Amino acid sequence: MRAMDVDLKNFNVLLVDDESDNLDAFRFNFRKSFSIITAGSGKEALEILEKQEIAVIVTDQRMPEMTGLDLLTKVRDLAPDTIGCILTAYTEVDVLIEAINLGKIYRYIAKPWDSHEMRGILAQTIERYALVKENRKLQEQLTQYTGYLNQELHGAFDFGNIIGDSEPLKQVLEKVEQVAGTDSTVMLRGETGTGKELVAHAVHINSQRESGPFVRVNCASLAQGILESELFGHEKGAFTGAMSQRQGRFELANGGTLFLDEVGDIPMDVQIKLLRTLQERELERVGGSETIKVDVRVISATHRNLEKMIEEGAFREDLYYRLNVFPIALPPLRDRPSDITALAEHFSSKFNRGKPSKCTPAALQKLADYHWPGNVRELENVIERALILSPDKNVIDVPQLDFGPRGQQQPPDKVAVSSEDTASREQSLVTKLRTTEKQEIISAVDEANGNIAKAARSLGINRSTLYYRMKKHGLDHLLPTKIRVSH
């Protein structure tokens, strides 16, 4: 075994020579051992480099219009990790030694080259390139992970920062304690500003993945193409502007937790790829073919009515199953008025640099009477604004409470439901969806004349998932006899 276990065929070697016979000979000798690309000029080589990742460039020194050394000087700026070697039959030793010392080339090779020696040089150079890429990948991953870690260490996230002791909040925290120790997928439901990210982090830090990364992505803030790249990463050249390989959030969250906020805003095309990743625990980067295994716990959150979106065809019901394993409904602030005093004191202390500050009884009453369409996030903004307006930074009174334009709106009708009502409604929907899924499977298998692979393709899932679903719905009799026995 070499220093690294490297598949040499996975790395491109580019030979640049203005003589076609030399290109043919090189290709003939090494095509079985390496992935060989050839170019007849420096200009053509640069065009190839802009489109493909090249591990090693072997170039003739004496070429019209652009010498090998000039080419490798440009390559160093365009693709700094690519390793350059020069072929020369001329005695330009001083020039080549200077180029080596300046780092412009890795080594020079005398012409005519020996095939056995050249094969060893190419293998060694590819291994060097692979090692550089692996080190760079680890450095980038460490840098990105450190960034997330710093956010956690210096952020406001802590289980103790979930403020309040109202009964609705206690029910939420009980569910957090129940699910945190498992590896189950969690979905947080609730209005904007109810603290879904805070609860997601509470699940993470009370889980066995606490020492792993907690990576978040707001699905509503990114366009479809960008969101796909953010989640799954991309390869160099996958699209315009993709100048280098990039890991996605799933890879960054490996061994930890990925928080998908506003999951109801994920476009349908990305939903399909997300479903596959959740089912198989593997992904391919955008523009890539390598299958990458990931070990990630997913916590999703949304303020949208996913059940209605499913009926309208805007959200995949199979993805809903995957995400909604353990739902937690977060109560709006208007349903937990007894927590307003503690929250107001917490935020006033936060924005008053830790100094104690109080709300007058009249101010607290006004806060309790307000309907809080923006929930806890709106309360935080109101308190911060009140402290700025307060002549005495230690006291907040009614004149400093400014609710803005939304404060003029009438409070909504009492449409909020309890966690039990939400769970009951969701269970009813799940039963309905399961019945629908069973009928769809029966229809798909029937239309495919019993061909399970064809039926799976028409349903947009793989065969193993279809086998599992058929057994779950008691449809074993539709499976071929051999499969029925093996399962």
N, C-alpha and C positions, 0 to 999 in steps of 0.2 A: 504494500500500500504506500502511496505517496504521502507527502506532508498533509495534503487534503484529499478527501475522497471526491475527485472531480471527474465528471463525465465530459471528456474532451470534445465530444461532438456537440455539446450544448453551447459552445463558444465559437464565435465567428472569427476566422483568420482571413485578413484581406491582403492579397499580394498585388503590388502595383509595379507594373513594368510596361514599357512602351513596345516591347517585342512580343508578339502574340505566341511565338514558339515557346518562349520562357513561361508564359502564363499556362499554356497547355501542358507543359512538362510538370509544372508545379501541381496543377490540378490532378493530373494523372497519378502522381506519386503519393499524394496525401489525401485524396478525396474520401478514402475509406476510414481514415483515422481522425480527420478533422472536418469541420464545416468550412469549406473553402469558398471564398468570394474573390473575384479578380477584377482589376481595373487597368485600363490602358494608359492612364494619365493621372497626374495629381488632381486635376480638376474633377475628373470622374470619381476619384477616391473620396474627395470631400463631399460630393453629392451623395454618395453611398453612406457616408458617415452621418449625414444629417437625417437619414431615414432609418438606419439600423444601428444597433449596438455592436461595436467591433471590439473584440478583446485584444487582438494583436494585428498590427500593420507591419508587413515586411515589404519594403520598397527599394527599388533600384535607385542608386544615387544619381547616375548620369541619365537624365531624361530631358527632352526638350520642354521649354516653357517654364517648368517647375522642377527643381532638383528634389531628390529624396529628403534632404535636410530641410529645405524650405517647406516641403509638405508636412513633415513631422513637427515643425515649428507651429504651423497652423493647427495641426491636429491637437497639439498640447493645449491650445486655447479652446478649441471646439469640444474636445472630449478628453479631459485631463487624465482620466483613468486608463485610457487606451495605451497599450505599450508598443513602442516603435522600435523596429530593427531595420538596419540599412544593409543592402547587398551592394558590394562594390568589388570591381576587378582592378581598381586603380589604387595607386599608392598615395592616398590622401590621408595618411595616418594622423597628421597633426590636426586636421580639420575634424576628423571623426573623434579623436580623443577629447578635443575641446567640446564637441557636441555631447559626448558622454558625460563629461564633468558638469556641464550645464544642465544635465537632466533631460536633454531633448531627445536622446535615444537611449534605449536600454543596452544595446550592443550592436556591433557590426559583424557581418558574415561575409567571408571571402568567396568570390566567384572563381570558378564554378563550385557550387555547393554540393556536398555529399548528402545523399538522401537519408542515410542513417543518422548522421550528425544533425541534420536539419529537423528530423522528426523529434529528436531529444530536445533541441532548442525550443521548438514550438510547444511541446508538452510542458517544459519547465516554465516557459513564459506565460502560458495559459494558467498554470497553477498560481503563479505570482499574481496575475490579474484577478483570479477568483478570490485569493486571500485579501487583496486590497478592497475588492467589492464587499466581501463579508465584513471586514473591519469597518468600512464606511457605513454599512447597513446597521451594524451594532451601535456605532457612535450616534447615528441619527436616531435610532430607536431609544437609546439612552437619553439623548437630549430631549426628545419629545416626551418621554416618560418623566424625566426630571421636571419638565415644564408642568405636566399635569400634577406631579407630586407637590411642587411648590404651591400650586393653586390650592391643593388640599390643606397643606400645612398653614398657609396664610389666609385661607378663606374663612367664611363664617360657618362652614359646615361642621356640625357636631350634633350628636343625638340630643344633647342638652339644649340646643338652640331651637328645638321644636317647642315653642312656648305655649303654655296653656294647660288647664286641667279639666276642661269641659268634658262631658260624657261623649260627644261625637269624636273629639280628638283622642280620648282614651281608647275608643273602639278601633281607631286607625292604628294607634301604637300597639295594641294587642295583636292586630293582624301582622304588623311589621315583625314583632317578636316571633310569631308563629312561622312566618315564611323565611325569615332571614337565615336561619340555620340550614335551610334546604338549598338546592340548586335550581329551584323552579323559576320559570319565567313569570314576571310580575307585570301587570298592567295597572297604572294609576289613572283613575278617572276623576275629573273634577274641573271646575271653572278655572279660567285664567287667573293666576295670582294666588292660588290656594296652597302653594308650597310643594308642588309635585317633585321638583328636583331635590328639595330638602329631604323629603321622605325617601326618594330613591337612594340618596346617599346614606340615609340611616339604615336602609336594608343592606347596603354594601358593607358598611363598617361594622355591622353586627353579624357578618357572614364569615365563612371560612376563606373567602377571597379578600378579606380585609387588607392583606399585605400586597395584593395585586393592584393594578391600576383601575381607577374609576374614570372612564372616558365618556364624555357627553357630546352629543351632536343635536342641534336643533334642525329638524327635518323641514320645518316651514321656511327657514331663512335661506335655503339653498335651491338654486335651479336644478332641474332634473339631472342634466349631465354632470354638474358639479357635485350633487348629492351622491350619485353613483360612485364617483371617484373618491369622495370623502369616506364613504362606507367601506368600499372594497379595494381602494388603491388603484394605481394604474402603472403601466409599463412605459418606458421611454418611447416617445413617438406614437402613443396610443391616439392622440388627438393633437390639434394645433396648440402649441404652448407646453406640451408635455415633454420637457427637455431632459427629464431624468425619471428614474423609477421612484415611486412614492408608495409608502404603506398606507392602507386605509385604517379607519377607526377600529374595525374588527381585529386587525392584526395588532394594533397598539393596545387593545384591551385584552389581549390574550392572557389567560390566567386570572383575569379580573372581571369587571362588570362594564357593560356598555349601556349607557342610558340614552334611549331614543326618544327625545322630546318631540311633541306634536307629530306623532306617528300617523295620524289621520291625514296629514298633508303629503305623504309619500306618493309619488306618481305610480301609476299601475305597472309600468315597465320595471321600475325599481322594486316594487312589491314582489314581483315574480322572483327576482334574484335574491331578495331578502328571505323569502320563504325557503328557497333551496338551501341557503346558508344555515338557516335555523334547523332545517330537517337533517341535513347531512353533516353539519359542523365543518364545512369546508367551503372554499370560494376560489374564484379566479380573479385576478386583477383585471381592470379594464384594459383591453388590448393584449392580454396575456393568455397563455394556455396552461401554465403550471397550476396544479391543484394544491392549495394551501390549507392545511388543517388548522382549525382555531378552537380554543377552549374558552368560551366566553359565556357569561350569564347576561341575559338581556332583560332590562327593565324598560318598559315603554310607558309613555304618558300621552294623554290627549284630552282636549276639552270638547272634541267633536262627538256627535252621535254616530258611532261606528255601525250600529245596527241599521240605522236608516241609510247610511252610505252603502252597506251591503245590498240592501233592497234596491238601491238606485244603480248598482253596478260600479260604484266608485271605490269600493274596498273589497279585497278578496276574502271570502269567508274562510278559506283554508288558512290564510295568514292570521285571520282573527282567532282561529282555534289555537294557533301556535303562540300568539302573544297573550291571550286572555286566560292563561292557565290559572293564575291566582289574581283576581281583580281586587283592587282596594279603591273604594270611593272616598274621595277627600271632601269633607263638608265645606260649604262656603262660609265666609266669616259671619254672615247674618244668622247662620244657624248655630253659632257658638259665641254669642255676645258676652258671655261671662269671661272669655279670654281676652277681650279688648283691653282691659285695664293693664294686664300683665304685658301684653304686646306693646302697648303705648309706652309703658315705662322702659321696656327693653330698647325700643327704637330711640327714645329720647336720650337714654344713657349712651347709646351707640353714637348718635350724632352730636352729643355734647362732650365728646372726648372722654367718656367714662365718668364724668361728674354726675352726681345724682340730680335728677330733675323730675318734677311732678306735674300732673295735669290737675287743674282745679276740679272740684266736684261738678260744676256746671259744664266744664269742657268734657269730662268723662261721660256725662249724660248725653251731650250732643253727639259724641262719638258712638255711644251705644244706640242712639236713635237713628243713625244713618244706615242706609241699606247696603253699602259697600259693594257696588258692582265690580270693582277691581280687586276686592278681597284683601288679603294680607299685604300684597304688594302696594295697593293703593293706600292702606293705612300707614305703611312705612313712608311713602312720599308725603302724605299729609303731615306727619309728625316732623319730618325734616324741614318742610316749608314753615311749619309753625315755629320751630326753634329759630329760624332765620328772622321771622317777623317779631318774635318776642323781645320786648325791651329788657326783660329779666330772663336770662337764658336758663334759669333754674325752674321757671314756672311757665306752663302753657295754659292760656285762658281762652274763652270762647272767641274773642276778636281775632285771634291768630289762626283759627281753624278755617281753612279755605279749601273747599272740596272741588273747586273748579267747575267747568260746565256740566260735568256729570252729576254734580251735587244738586242741580236743578231738576233732574229727572225724577219721575215718580218711582218709588220702589216697585219691583216686580211682584206679580201675584205669587202666592205661596206655592211654587211649583217644585220646590226642593223635595227630594225623597230621602228616606233613611237608607242606611247601608243595607238593611235587610230587604227593603223594597227593591233596591237596585239589584241585589243578588238574585231575588226571586224573578225579576223581569229578565235578567241575563240568563238564568237557568231555563226559563221558558223559551227564550230565543235559541239557546244552544240545542234544546230538544227539537225545535223546528228546523234548525239548520242540519242537524244530524239526519232527520227524515229526508230532507231535500238532498243531502249528499248521497244517501243510500239509493234514492231513485236515480240520481245522475250516474252512479256507478253501474247500476243494473242496465240503464240505457246505453252507456258507453260500451260495456262488455257485449251487449246484444248487437249493437251496430258494428262492432269489430268481429262478430262471429266467433266470440270466445278467445280471440287473440289478445292476451293480457298486455303484451308490449304495446300493441296498437291502441288499446283502450287507455293505457296510462298516458300515452302521448296526447291523445285527444283531450284528456283531463288536465294536462299540463303538470303531471307529476311523474316520478319514476316508478318502476315496477315494484320495488320493495315497499314503497309507501302504499301503492295500490293493494298489494297483498295484505299489508297490515290493516288497511281500512276495510277490506272485504271481510277479513276475519272478525274485525270489531263489529261489523254490521250483520254478522251471521250469514255471510254470502259464500261460505267455503264451497258449497255445492257448485258454484260457477267456476271454480278454479279447475285447471287440468288435474287429473288424478295424481300425477307424479308430484306436482307442487303441493297438492293438498296433503299428501302423506309426509313430505319433507317438512312442512310447516306444522 
